[in-house]
Amino acid sequence: MSGFRCPFCNQNMSITTSTYSSYMLDFDGFIGEGSSRRFSPHATIDMYKCPNDECKKITFAVTSNNDFLDRDNIVLVHPRAVYQHYPDYVPQAIRDDYEEACIILNSSPKASATLARRCLQGMIRDYWEISGMRNLNQEIQAIRDKVTPSQWAAIDATRKIGNIGAHMEQDVNLIIDVEPDEAKRLLRLIELLIEKWYIGRHDEEALLSQIIASGDAITEARNQ
Ligand SMILES: [Zn+2]
């Protein structure tokens, strides 16, 4: 492993003895480096300490190996899930649905996908001021000419693949069976769209008002 991205501050860190430690253990206790027990069922504890002075948070994860637990997977203990921390100008309801969808992604992909669909609908209604449509599929169609071709390709890919796409015509609150990968893909789409829509708009407005303010300052200086 060459690097790790801190889930709290989103910065990359290199893996060194001061940022990372790992322990293997099974029911009988810790497993030493050369022990043959490392080939039998065991758990690994991974800890990452963020070197960023403004963060310094510890990420703590447990991994099951060789069927030590029911399923061999990584369980994030702290934080409970990795998600983006978006600024306040992204509407609260959208951030809430998105964060909750990330937290429950592994334990319940179908509940996560339901929240994510509701979140996507909320974003289309809020950002593009779309109303009066019958379902999410129509709402998505309504923004086809408004978004960039690459954003449309990402939205369309989610719409066309698997159960999520097949149920776009139905109420977003209906819980449907989805593959974990599908639920994850939907969350990545939401992250992309929050980035391009809300954050993109905010950054552009901030840059424009900076340019206008500096233009005003120049005019004022000339007039004096
Ligand atoms: Zn950090």
Residues whose N, C-alpha, C, O or C-beta is under 5 A from the ligand:
A	BS01	ZN	C6 F8 C9 C50 N52 C55 K56 K57
